[in-house]
Amino acid sequence: MPAGRMPCIMDVPEDSHFPVENLPYGVFRPVAGGDARVGVAIGEHVLDLAALAEADLFDDTHLRGTNAFARASLNEFMNLGRPAWTATRNRIQALLTGDDPRLANDRELRARALHSMHEVELQLPVEIGDYTDFYSSKHHAFNVGTMFRGPEHALMPNYLHLPVAYHGRASSVIPSGVDVHRPRGQILPPGSDTPVFASCRLLDFELEMGFFVAGESELGRPVSVDRAADHIFGFVIVNDWSARDIQKWEYQPLGPFNAKNFATSISPWVVTLDALEPFRIDGPAQAPEPLPYLRARDHWTLDIRLDVRLQAEGMDAPQTIAETNFRHLYWTPSQQLAHHTITGCNLRTGDLIASGTISGPERRERGSMLELAWRGTEPIELGNGETRTFLNDGDTVIMTGYCAGDGYRVGFGDARGKVLPAVE
């Protein structure tokens, strides 16, 4: 476990997701007015990096002569590459610990550069070009396969050989706090041969994590599994909302379409791979051994605690209904990226790669309502006396996660969304 807690020139609560050890990047707009720009989260504040750049505090880093923080997305900064990311993180950390005293000694700059979280509107942090959703949790795949095919045939023949995925819809990726309308579409009623057009009745969440790609790769040249981490800028929490009844009717033979394209929520703070480095752990045992292009010299994953809370209308506080961990994924981020590009598919800065639903071996570790309520046969009991098999209008889903250090957390904040009635 990573040891020690770094000092900070600001008061940061011990249970904060955003201590000096984290410094996740996001894009914000002051409520009082002004352009969107890049900042980092520190405690209950946002540090305006454009203001620090204007004060020439990045004078001897890779950012010299650039305006990467005076932008409405992280893409330009992400394009600078890992040496620039690391040098910038080191400088921000030095400014906030006081090792570099220029921020601590400049009261006017602190007043200009530090904003309370309550005084800003967080934006989508990255301009997303493409979005791919994997199916990397063996526990999730086994649970779903068991429901529909029985335990003997739960996993498809390809599952233990390659990371399964589908291409999603980038235009409907939304930041935390944006409400989601219940989708409408074609549904096949039980016992019927003819579909009807109706509002989704089996609306679900999917607890996932995703990472943002940085740095383009050349068309026709795969990214090796050992170089994949060079293209991973940072991670966010992902809720890939799912219309189960629409999906059941549409998914054969080409997979999900309208059941997934209506909304995907992400947390607004991008936690960098540098911040997560202390929480790397060995990747899962894999049998049979993957083909050579999926075998990494450093077979790593991450120890990230995740939970899902649900708050129905009328409840005073949200109720935790699931707790799991990123480490339960069968296919690692590096394997996902290597497989994605093995045909020569090129990467572009801003691509979002999601893990698929993250479930563990225990019931409470299941990352979707489909699993938690076991296809509607085991309703979830809420503290207000209600039960749920799938989501009702008015329900708010809140996903969060963090890595546990010694006296501090490296967290992701929330991915939050409320279900609104369908638009007729």
C-alpha positions in Angstrom: 0.0 0.0 0.0 1.3 3.5 -0.8 2.6 5.1 2.4 2.4 8.7 3.7 0.3 11.7 2.9 1.8 14.7 1.2 1.5 18.2 2.8 -0.7 20.8 1.1 -0.9 24.6 1.3 -4.7 24.1 1.5 -6.9 22.2 3.9 -7.9 18.9 2.2 -10.1 16.5 4.3 -8.7 13.1 4.8 -11.6 11.4 3.0 -11.4 13.8 0.0 -11.1 12.2 -3.4 -8.8 15.0 -4.5 -5.7 15.3 -2.4 -2.3 16.4 -3.7 -1.6 12.8 -4.6 -4.4 12.8 -7.2 -4.7 16.1 -9.2 -7.2 14.9 -11.8 -7.8 17.1 -14.8 -11.2 18.5 -15.9 -12.7 21.3 -17.8 -14.8 23.9 -15.9 -16.6 27.2 -16.5 -17.1 29.7 -13.6 -20.7 30.2 -12.7 -20.1 33.9 -12.6 -19.1 33.9 -16.2 -16.1 33.3 -18.4 -14.7 30.8 -20.9 -14.4 27.1 -20.2 -10.8 26.1 -19.3 -8.7 23.3 -17.9 -8.3 22.8 -14.1 -7.3 20.2 -11.6 -9.4 19.2 -8.5 -7.8 19.8 -5.1 -9.9 19.2 -2.1 -13.1 21.2 -2.5 -11.6 23.5 -5.0 -10.6 23.7 -8.7 -7.2 25.1 -9.5 -7.3 27.1 -12.7 -4.3 26.0 -14.8 -4.8 28.7 -17.4 -4.3 31.2 -14.7 -1.1 29.5 -13.6 0.1 29.5 -17.2 -0.7 33.2 -17.6 1.4 33.8 -14.4 4.3 31.9 -16.1 4.4 29.1 -13.5 5.0 26.5 -16.2 7.9 28.4 -17.6 10.5 25.6 -17.7 8.2 22.7 -18.6 6.9 21.2 -21.9 4.1 23.7 -21.7 6.2 26.7 -22.4 4.9 28.7 -25.4 1.6 26.7 -25.5 -2.0 27.7 -24.5 -3.1 24.2 -23.8 -5.1 25.1 -20.6 -7.0 28.0 -22.1 -9.2 25.4 -24.0 -12.6 23.8 -23.6 -11.1 20.3 -23.7 -8.1 18.4 -22.6 -7.2 17.2 -26.1 -4.4 19.7 -26.8 -2.7 19.0 -23.5 -3.2 15.2 -24.0 -1.4 15.5 -27.4 1.8 16.7 -25.7 2.6 13.2 -24.5 3.6 11.5 -21.3 6.8 13.6 -20.6 4.7 16.7 -20.6 2.0 15.2 -18.5 4.5 14.0 -15.9 6.4 17.3 -15.8 3.1 19.3 -15.5 1.9 17.1 -12.7 5.2 17.5 -10.8 5.0 21.2 -11.1 1.4 21.4 -9.9 2.3 19.1 -7.0 5.3 21.3 -6.1 3.1 24.4 -6.1 0.4 22.8 -3.9 2.9 21.3 -1.4 4.9 24.5 -1.1 8.1 23.0 -2.5 7.7 25.6 -5.2 6.5 28.6 -3.0 5.3 30.9 -5.8 1.6 30.0 -5.4 1.7 29.9 -1.6 3.3 33.3 -1.5 1.1 35.0 -4.0 -2.3 35.8 -2.4 -3.7 37.6 -5.4 -2.9 34.6 -7.7 -4.5 32.2 -5.3 -7.6 34.3 -5.2 -7.7 34.3 -9.0 -6.8 30.7 -9.6 -8.7 28.8 -6.9 -12.5 28.3 -7.3 -14.9 26.6 -5.0 -16.5 23.5 -6.5 -19.8 25.2 -5.8 -18.8 28.1 -8.0 -18.1 26.2 -11.2 -19.9 24.1 -13.8 -18.0 21.0 -14.8 -18.0 20.2 -18.5 -17.3 17.1 -20.6 -13.5 17.0 -20.1 -12.5 15.6 -23.5 -13.6 16.1 -27.1 -14.5 12.4 -27.8 -14.0 11.2 -31.4 -14.7 7.5 -31.0 -16.1 5.3 -28.2 -15.6 1.6 -27.8 -17.2 -0.5 -25.1 -15.6 -3.8 -24.0 -17.1 -6.8 -22.2 -14.1 -7.4 -20.0 -15.6 -8.8 -16.8 -15.7 -12.6 -16.8 -18.0 -12.6 -13.8 -20.5 -10.3 -15.6 -20.3 -12.3 -18.8 -20.9 -15.6 -16.8 -23.8 -14.1 -14.9 -25.6 -12.9 -18.0 -24.8 -16.0 -20.0 -26.1 -18.2 -17.2 -29.5 -16.3 -17.2 -30.0 -16.9 -20.9 -28.1 -20.1 -21.7 -27.4 -21.8 -18.4 -24.1 -22.2 -16.6 -22.8 -24.9 -19.0 -22.9 -22.5 -21.9 -22.6 -19.2 -20.1 -19.4 -18.0 -21.8 -19.2 -17.8 -25.6 -16.4 -19.9 -27.2 -14.3 -16.8 -27.9 -14.6 -15.1 -24.5 -11.4 -16.5 -22.9 -9.4 -15.9 -26.1 -10.1 -12.2 -26.9 -11.5 -9.1 -25.4 -15.0 -8.8 -26.8 -16.3 -5.3 -27.6 -18.6 -3.2 -29.8 -18.4 0.4 -31.1 -20.6 2.8 -29.2 -21.9 6.3 -29.9 -19.6 9.2 -28.9 -22.2 11.9 -29.4 -24.3 10.8 -26.5 -21.5 10.6 -23.9 -22.5 13.1 -21.2 -20.9 14.4 -18.0 -22.1 13.6 -14.5 -25.3 15.5 -13.5 -27.0 15.5 -16.9 -30.4 13.7 -16.6 -31.3 10.8 -18.9 -34.7 10.4 -20.6 -36.1 6.9 -20.6 -35.6 5.7 -24.2 -38.3 4.4 -26.5 -38.0 1.8 -29.2 -39.1 -1.6 -30.5 -39.8 -4.2 -27.9 -41.0 -7.8 -28.3 -43.6 -8.5 -25.5 -43.3 -11.9 -23.8 -45.1 -14.6 -25.8 -45.6 -12.4 -28.9 -44.1 -12.7 -32.4 -44.7 -9.1 -33.2 -42.9 -6.1 -31.7 -44.5 -3.0 -30.3 -43.1 0.6 -30.1 -43.0 1.6 -26.5 -41.0 3.2 -23.7 -38.2 1.0 -22.3 -39.5 -1.0 -19.3 -36.2 -2.7 -18.3 -33.9 0.4 -17.9 -30.6 -0.5 -16.4 -27.3 1.0 -15.4 -23.9 -0.6 -16.1 -21.0 0.2 -13.7 -17.9 0.6 -15.8 -14.6 2.5 -16.0 -13.1 4.0 -19.1 -9.8 5.5 -20.2 -9.0 8.2 -22.6 -6.6 7.6 -25.4 -3.8 10.1 -26.1 -1.5 10.2 -29.1 -2.4 9.0 -32.6 -1.3 5.7 -33.9 -0.7 5.1 -37.6 -3.3 3.3 -39.6 -2.2 -0.2 -40.4 0.3 -0.4 -37.5 -1.0 -2.1 -34.3 -0.1 -0.8 -30.8 1.7 -3.6 -28.9 0.4 -4.7 -25.5 3.7 -3.5 -24.0 3.3 0.0 -25.4 -0.4 0.4 -24.8 0.1 2.3 -21.6 1.9 5.0 -23.5 -1.5 5.9 -25.0 -3.5 5.9 -21.8 -3.9 9.4 -20.4 -6.3 8.7 -17.5 -9.5 7.0 -16.3 -13.1 8.0 -15.5 -16.1 6.2 -14.1 -18.6 5.2 -16.8 -22.3 4.4 -16.5 -23.3 2.9 -19.9 -27.1 3.1 -19.5 -28.8 0.1 -21.0 -32.4 -0.6 -22.3 -32.5 -4.3 -21.8 -35.8 -5.0 -23.5 -34.9 -3.0 -26.6 -31.5 -4.8 -26.7 -33.1 -8.2 -26.4 -35.1 -7.7 -29.6 -32.4 -5.8 -31.7 -29.0 -7.4 -30.8 -29.0 -10.3 -33.1 -27.0 -10.6 -35.3 -24.9 -7.4 -35.0 -25.1 -6.6 -31.3 -26.3 -3.5 -29.3 -27.5 -0.4 -31.1 -30.4 1.7 -29.9 -30.3 0.0 -26.5 -27.0 1.6 -25.8 -26.8 4.8 -27.9 -29.1 7.1 -26.0 -26.8 8.0 -23.1 -23.4 7.1 -21.5 -22.5 9.1 -18.4 -18.9 9.7 -17.2 -17.4 11.3 -14.2 -16.0 14.8 -15.0 -12.5 14.4 -13.5 -9.8 12.4 -15.4 -7.5 10.6 -13.0 -4.1 10.2 -14.7 -2.2 7.0 -14.9 0.6 8.7 -13.0 -1.7 9.2 -10.1 -2.8 5.6 -10.3 0.7 4.2 -10.5 0.9 3.3 -6.8 -2.2 1.2 -7.1 -1.0 -1.1 -9.9 -1.4 -4.7 -9.1 -0.8 -8.0 -11.0 -3.4 -8.7 -13.6 -5.7 -11.7 -13.4 -4.6 -15.2 -14.1 -5.8 -16.1 -17.6 -6.4 -19.7 -18.9 -5.9 -20.7 -21.6 -2.9 -18.5 -22.1 -3.8 -15.7 -24.6 -2.2 -15.5 -28.0 1.2 -13.9 -28.1 0.0 -10.4 -29.1 -2.0 -10.3 -25.8 0.8 -11.4 -23.5 2.4 -8.5 -21.7 5.7 -8.4 -20.0 4.0 -6.4 -17.3 0.6 -7.9 -16.9 -1.0 -5.2 -14.7 -4.4 -3.9 -13.6 -5.6 -1.5 -10.9 -7.0 -1.7 -7.4 -10.0 0.6 -7.5 -12.9 0.3 -5.2 -16.2 1.0 -6.8 -19.8 1.4 -5.6 -23.3 2.2 -6.9 -25.9 4.1 -4.9 -29.5 4.5 -5.8 -31.9 7.2 -4.6 -35.5 7.0 -5.4 -37.7 10.0 -5.2 -38.8 10.6 -1.6 -35.6 9.0 -0.2 -33.6 11.3 2.1 -30.3 9.8 1.0 -28.9 7.4 -1.6 -28.6 3.7 -0.7 -25.5 1.6 -1.7 -26.7 -1.4 -3.7 -23.4 -2.6 -5.2 -19.7 -2.6 -4.2 -17.0 -4.1 -6.4 -13.4 -3.5 -7.7 -11.8 -2.8 -11.0 -9.4 -5.7 -10.3 -12.1 -8.2 -11.1 -11.8 -7.5 -14.9 -10.5 -10.5 -16.8 -9.0 -8.4 -19.7 -6.7 -5.6 -18.8 -6.6 -2.0 -20.3 -3.4 -2.9 -22.2 -5.0 -6.0 -23.6 -8.1 -4.1 -24.6 -6.0 -1.5 -26.5 -3.7 -4.0 -28.1 -6.7 -6.1 -29.4 -8.5 -3.0 -30.6 -5.6 -2.1 -32.8 -4.4 -5.5 -33.9 -6.1 -5.2 -37.3 -4.3 -1.9 -37.8 -7.2 0.2 -36.5 -5.7 3.6 -35.7 -6.1 5.5 -32.4 -6.9 9.2 -32.0 -6.5 11.5 -29.1 -9.8 11.7 -27.2 -11.0 8.1 -28.0 -12.9 6.7 -25.0 -12.3 3.0 -24.2 -14.8 1.6 -21.7 -14.3 -1.7 -19.7 -17.8 -3.1 -19.9 -19.8 -3.9 -16.7 -17.6 -4.6 -13.7 -18.8 -7.5 -11.5 -17.2 -9.6 -8.9 -17.8 -13.1 -7.7 -20.3 -12.2 -4.9 -23.9 -11.0 -5.3 -23.2 -7.5 -3.9 -20.4 -7.1 -6.4 -22.7 -7.3 -9.4 -22.4 -4.2 -11.6 -25.9 -4.0 -13.1 -29.6 -4.3 -12.1 -29.9 -7.2 -14.4 -27.5 -9.1 -12.2 -28.4 -7.7 -8.8 -32.1 -8.5 -9.2 -31.2 -11.6 -11.3 -33.4 -10.8 -14.3 -36.2 -9.5 -12.2 -36.6 -12.6 -9.9 -34.8 -11.2 -6.9 -36.0 -7.6 -6.3 -33.7 -5.2 -4.5 -35.2 -3.8 -1.3 -34.8 -0.1 -0.7 -34.8 1.6 2.7 -38.1 3.4 2.0 -39.9 0.1 1.6 -39.9 0.1 -2.2 -38.3 -2.6 -4.3 -36.6 -2.5 -7.7 -35.9 -5.0 -10.4 -35.0 -2.2 -12.9 -34.9 1.6 -12.8 -38.0 3.7 -12.3 -38.5 7.3 -13.5 -37.2 9.6 -10.8 -34.4 7.3 -9.7 -31.0 8.8 -9.4 -28.0 6.5 -9.9 -24.7 7.6 -8.4 -21.4 5.7 -9.1 -18.2 6.5 -7.4 -14.8 5.0 -6.8 -11.4 5.5 -5.2 -8.0 3.9 -4.5 -7.1 3.7 -0.8 -3.7 5.0 0.2 -2.2 5.5 3.6 -4.2 8.3 5.0 -5.5 9.5 1.7 -7.7 8.5 -1.3 -7.1 8.9 -5.0 -10.7 9.2 -6.1 -12.9 9.8 -9.2 -15.8 11.8 -7.8 -19.2 10.8 -9.0 -20.9 9.7 -12.2 -24.5 10.8 -11.5 -27.7 10.7 -13.5 -31.4 10.9 -12.9 -34.0 9.0 -14.9 -36.6 11.2 -16.5 -39.8 10.0 -18.2 -39.6 9.2 -21.9 -40.2 12.0 -24.4 -43.5 11.2 -26.2 
